[in-house]
């Protein structure tokens, strides 16, 4: 069985925006993010991105834009990410989907595909829906937030580097 870190994208791997991150010039990688991924990978974790991308359903950007950003991030971090799962759905624009967080189908699919041990795996996200999806899937959770009083998880920290230290500590 493999251990895994499931990672939300916007707000965890890159700086979130009020609108959407789908252009390379808007994809800003916070300091310490690549170092965190390197430490987690060195410790034997799979690294899988689990992200809602409702801008696709809204017609703002395309699947290709999501993959372009993912490939750019991969280049920047030395191809440390093992996979990406993204939900292009939004209940106001498409039919409801269990892939969209807070549902856990994206995580469940990755668990089945990669033979992941839920007991040694984590979901790291910056939104309540990320934490809910992780809990539904039966993995531990870490909430990244600048406001600890708004935590939705047993563990809260300010960035991915600190989250990686908590996982590895």
N, C-alpha and C positions, 0 to 999 in steps of 0.2 A: 504494500500500500504506500502511496505517495502522500507527502504533506504539501499543502498549498497555501499561498496567500492570494486571495481574491481581492482585486483592487478596483475600486471605482476610478473612473478617469478624471473628469472635471472636478477640481477641488482636492484631489489627492495626487495624481500624477502630473497634472498641470494646473495652472492658475485658472480658476473658474471666472466666467464673465457674466454680466447681467444678461447678455444675449447668448449667442452660441459660439463655441470654438469649433470651427470647421475650415479655417484658413491657416496656413502655416505661420503667417505673421502674427496670428493671435495665440499660437500655442507656446506658452511660456512655462518652462520647467523650473519649479522652485529649487532654490539652493538645497542641497542635501538629498534630493530625490534619487538621483542616480547612485549615490553612495549607499543609500538605504537598499535599493534593489540589488546592488552588488553584494552587500552583506547577507541579505536574505537568500540570494541564489547560492552563495558560498556555503550557507548552512543547509543546503539541500532542498530548499522550497521550490516548488513550481510557482510561477508568477503568471496569473491569469487575470486579464482585464474583464470586468463585468460592468457594462455601461448602458444606460438608457440613452438613446439618440432620437428623441421625438422630433427633432428638426427635420428628419427625413419624412415622417408622416405629414408634417406641416408644409412640406415643399420648400423649405429654406435651403437645404443642402441635400447631397446624395450619399448613398452608401460608399461611393468612390471617394468622396471627401473624407469620410470617417476613416477609411483604409489608408488614404494618403497621410492623414495626421498620425495614424498608428505607425505606419512605415517610417515616417520622419522621426517619431519618438524612438522607435527601434534603432535607427541609425545613431541617434544621440546617446543611447544607453548601451550600445554594443550588443544589440539583439538579446537582451536579458529576458524579455517577456516571452512566455511559452505559447500564449494564445490570446485571442480577444473574442468575446461574445458581446454582441450589442443588439438591443431591441430597437427596431425602427418604428415602433408603435406608439400611439397616443390615443387614449379612449375617446377623445373628442374628434379625432380625425380618421381613425381606423377602428376596426373591431377590437374589443378588449383582447389582451394577450397575457398569458401566464409568464411570458418571457420578461415582461416589463416589471422592474422592481417597483413595489416591494414584494412582488411574487418572486419565487426562487428558481424558476425553471432553468434559467441560464446557468446558475450554479449547479443545479442537479445534473444537467447535461454534462458539464465539465467533470463533475465527480464520477459519473459513469464512464466517460471517455478515458479519463486519466487514472482511474482506480485510486481515488483520493480518499484518505482517511479523514473523516469529519472531525475526529477527536484531536487531531494535530494540525488542523487548518483554521484559517482566519479570514474574515471579510473585513476590509478596511475601507471605510467610506466617510463622506462628509455630510450625508443627509440621513434623515430618519428612515427613508425607504431602503437605503443601503444596509442599515443595521437590521431592519425588519427582514429583509431577504436573507441575510446571513443567519439570523436566528431561525427562520423557517427551514433553512437548509441544514441546521444543526451544527454550524461551525461557530467558533468564538468570534467576537466582534470588537473592533476598535473604532471609535468615532473621532475623526479629525475635526477639530473646531477651535476657533479662536475664543469661544465663549463656553468654558467648562460648565457653567450653570445650565446650558441648554443640551446637555449630553443625553443620548439615547442608548448608551451602552455602558457596561460595567467599567470599561476602560476608555478614557478620553485623553487625548493629547493634541498638540498643536500642529504637528506635521508628520510626514512619512518617516523621516529619519528617527524621530523620537518613537514612533510606533514600532519601527524595526528593532530598536533597542529594547522595547518592552517585550516584543515577541521572543527575541533572542536571549533576554535576561532571565 
